[in-house]
């Protein structure tokens, strides 16, 4: 595997491929070509072949990809062939929604612990997970071998939470707080910024008209 040459964009496309392959599997479709994948996912078939070729030779000329085999291989590439425990910090509306969605996940990635600083939240249950006080985070993360953290706290609390997650040994963080986090090298952060994404959509409501400016 040429790991040093694999871009973040390639890694982010793998779950997209996996999701569609799982749909094909449910419909008992045995094989799929890169052309068919490209048409369904609105991607260049050559790009799909190149993405998958980084990790091995999975296709057969004239036949395409064996759906079940490719699902297995992508799951291995994404480390979804093993149990990955996740901690969520922030039991507000968003945190509760994510925790409840957790029940429908079929991959080996599960939210197993939820933390909050509000006394009114501590001790309540979300999807059968008891909300724990934030001061139990480090101990719980280590005890449960939690490897990914999700942050859904207000922006002014996010850095402190990130520091605690890093101290506990977390290797990756999904940050929903609208702020940029600073972490040591080797810790992976993905930002999920609803506000930025929503505001940027407004640009595309211009009906193809060129934006004008009064600035010289």
C-alpha positions as CSV (number, residue, x, y, z in Angstrom):
1,X,0.0,0.0,0.0
2,X,1.4,3.4,-1.0
3,X,0.2,5.1,2.2
4,X,2.4,8.1,1.8
5,X,0.7,9.1,-1.5
6,X,-2.9,8.6,-0.4
7,X,-4.6,12.0,0.0
8,X,-7.3,12.9,2.4
9,X,-9.8,13.2,-0.5
10,X,-9.2,9.6,-1.4
11,X,-9.8,8.4,2.2
12,X,-13.0,10.5,2.3
13,X,-14.4,8.9,-0.8
14,X,-14.0,5.3,0.5
15,X,-17.0,5.5,2.8
16,X,-19.0,6.8,-0.1
17,X,-18.1,3.7,-2.1
18,X,-18.8,1.5,0.9
19,X,-22.2,2.9,1.4
20,X,-23.3,2.3,-2.2
21,X,-21.7,-1.2,-2.3
22,X,-23.7,-2.1,0.8
23,X,-26.8,-1.0,-1.0
24,X,-25.9,-3.2,-3.9
25,X,-25.2,-6.1,-1.5
26,X,-28.7,-5.7,0.0
27,X,-30.1,-6.0,-3.5
28,X,-28.0,-9.1,-4.1
29,X,-26.0,-7.5,-6.9
30,X,-22.9,-9.6,-7.3
31,X,-20.6,-7.3,-9.4
32,X,-20.3,-3.7,-10.3
33,X,-18.1,-1.8,-12.8
34,X,-16.3,1.4,-12.2
35,X,-18.5,2.9,-14.9
36,X,-21.7,2.0,-12.9
37,X,-20.2,3.3,-9.7
38,X,-19.3,6.5,-11.4
39,X,-22.8,7.0,-12.8
40,X,-24.5,6.4,-9.5
41,X,-22.0,8.4,-7.4
42,X,-21.5,11.2,-10.0
43,X,-17.7,10.5,-10.1
44,X,-15.2,9.9,-12.8
45,X,-14.8,6.1,-13.3
46,X,-11.1,6.6,-13.8
47,X,-10.9,8.4,-10.4
48,X,-12.7,5.5,-8.7
49,X,-10.3,3.0,-10.3
50,X,-7.3,5.1,-9.2
51,X,-8.6,5.4,-5.7
52,X,-9.1,1.7,-5.2
53,X,-5.8,0.9,-7.0
54,X,-3.9,2.6,-4.1
55,X,-4.9,-0.3,-1.9
56,X,-4.7,-3.2,-4.3
57,X,-5.9,-4.8,-7.5
58,X,-9.6,-5.5,-6.7
59,X,-11.2,-5.5,-10.1
60,X,-11.3,-7.9,-13.0
61,X,-11.2,-6.7,-16.6
62,X,-14.5,-7.2,-18.3
63,X,-16.2,-8.1,-15.1
64,X,-15.7,-5.3,-12.7
65,X,-15.6,-5.6,-8.9
66,X,-17.0,-8.4,-6.8
67,X,-19.3,-6.5,-4.5
68,X,-18.9,-8.6,-1.4
69,X,-15.1,-8.8,-1.8
70,X,-14.8,-5.1,-2.3
71,X,-17.0,-4.4,0.8
72,X,-14.7,-6.6,2.9
73,X,-11.5,-4.9,1.6
74,X,-12.8,-1.3,2.1
75,X,-13.9,-2.2,5.6
76,X,-10.4,-3.5,6.3
77,X,-8.8,-0.3,4.8
78,X,-11.0,1.8,7.0
79,X,-10.3,-0.4,10.0
80,X,-14.0,-1.2,10.3
81,X,-13.2,-4.9,10.6
82,X,-12.4,-4.2,14.3
83,X,-14.4,-2.6,17.1
84,X,-13.7,1.1,17.4
85,X,-15.1,2.7,20.5
86,X,-16.2,6.4,20.4
87,X,-16.8,8.9,23.1
88,X,-19.1,11.9,22.7
89,X,-18.7,15.0,24.8
90,X,-21.7,17.3,25.0
91,X,-25.2,15.8,25.7
92,X,-27.2,18.7,24.2
93,X,-29.6,18.4,21.3
94,X,-26.9,17.6,18.7
95,X,-25.1,15.2,21.0
96,X,-28.4,13.4,21.8
97,X,-29.2,13.1,18.1
98,X,-25.9,11.6,17.3
99,X,-26.1,9.2,20.2
100,X,-29.6,8.1,19.2
101,X,-28.4,7.6,15.6
102,X,-25.7,5.4,17.0
103,X,-28.3,2.6,17.5
104,X,-28.7,2.3,13.7
105,X,-25.0,2.0,12.8
106,X,-24.1,-1.4,11.5
107,X,-20.3,-0.9,11.4
108,X,-18.0,-1.7,14.3
109,X,-17.8,1.9,15.3
110,X,-20.0,2.8,18.3
111,X,-20.5,5.6,20.7
112,X,-20.0,3.8,24.0
113,X,-19.7,6.8,26.4
114,X,-21.3,10.2,26.7
115,X,-20.0,13.1,28.9
116,X,-21.4,16.4,29.9
117,X,-20.6,19.1,32.5
118,X,-24.3,20.1,33.3
119,X,-25.6,18.5,36.5
120,X,-29.0,18.2,34.9
121,X,-27.6,15.9,32.2
122,X,-25.4,13.7,34.3
123,X,-27.0,10.4,35.2
124,X,-29.6,10.6,32.4
125,X,-29.6,8.0,29.7
126,X,-29.3,8.4,25.9
127,X,-29.8,5.3,23.9
128,X,-29.1,3.2,27.0
129,X,-25.8,5.1,27.6
130,X,-25.6,6.9,31.0
131,X,-24.3,10.4,30.7
132,X,-21.1,10.7,32.8
133,X,-19.5,13.8,34.4
134,X,-16.7,15.3,32.4
135,X,-14.2,14.6,35.2
136,X,-14.6,10.9,34.5
137,X,-13.6,11.3,30.8
138,X,-9.9,10.4,31.0
139,X,-10.4,7.4,33.2
140,X,-13.3,6.1,31.1
141,X,-11.6,6.6,27.7
142,X,-8.6,4.6,28.9
143,X,-10.7,1.9,30.6
144,X,-12.9,1.3,27.5
145,X,-10.1,1.7,24.9
146,X,-11.9,4.6,23.3
147,X,-10.0,5.8,20.2
148,X,-12.2,8.5,18.7
149,X,-13.8,11.5,20.4
150,X,-16.8,13.6,19.2
151,X,-17.1,17.2,20.5
152,X,-20.5,18.8,20.5
153,X,-19.9,21.5,23.2
154,X,-20.0,25.3,22.8
155,X,-17.0,26.8,21.1
156,X,-15.5,28.3,24.2
157,X,-15.4,24.8,25.9
158,X,-14.1,22.9,22.9
159,X,-10.4,23.4,23.3
160,X,-10.5,22.3,26.9
161,X,-12.4,19.1,25.9
162,X,-10.0,18.4,23.1
163,X,-7.1,18.7,25.5
164,X,-8.8,16.2,27.8
165,X,-9.4,13.8,25.0
166,X,-5.8,14.0,23.8
167,X,-4.6,13.5,27.4
168,X,-6.7,10.3,27.6
169,X,-5.1,8.9,24.5
170,X,-7.7,9.6,21.8
171,X,-6.2,9.4,18.3
172,X,-8.9,11.3,16.3
173,X,-11.5,13.9,16.9
174,X,-14.7,14.9,15.1
175,X,-15.3,18.5,16.1
176,X,-18.8,20.0,15.7
177,X,-17.9,23.1,17.7
178,X,-17.5,26.2,15.5
179,X,-13.9,26.8,16.4
180,X,-10.4,25.7,15.3
181,X,-8.8,23.3,17.7
182,X,-5.1,22.9,18.4
183,X,-3.8,19.4,19.0
184,X,-0.4,17.8,19.0
185,X,1.0,16.2,15.8
186,X,-0.4,12.8,15.2
187,X,-3.9,13.6,16.4
188,X,-6.4,13.7,13.5
189,X,-9.2,16.3,13.5
190,X,-12.1,16.6,11.2
191,X,-14.4,19.6,11.5
192,X,-18.1,19.4,10.9
193,X,-19.2,23.0,10.7
194,X,-22.9,23.2,9.9
195,X,-22.9,27.0,10.0
196,X,-20.2,27.5,7.4
197,X,-21.7,24.8,5.1
198,X,-25.2,26.4,5.4
199,X,-24.0,29.9,4.8
200,X,-21.9,28.9,1.8
201,X,-25.0,27.4,0.2
202,X,-26.5,30.9,-0.1
203,X,-23.9,31.7,-2.7
204,X,-25.5,29.1,-5.0
205,X,-28.9,30.7,-4.8
206,X,-27.7,33.4,-7.2
207,X,-29.4,31.5,-10.2
208,X,-26.1,31.5,-12.1
209,X,-25.9,35.3,-12.2
210,X,-22.5,36.8,-11.7
211,X,-22.0,38.5,-8.3
212,X,-21.2,42.1,-8.6
213,X,-19.3,44.4,-6.3
214,X,-19.2,48.1,-5.8
215,X,-15.6,47.9,-4.8
216,X,-13.1,49.3,-7.3
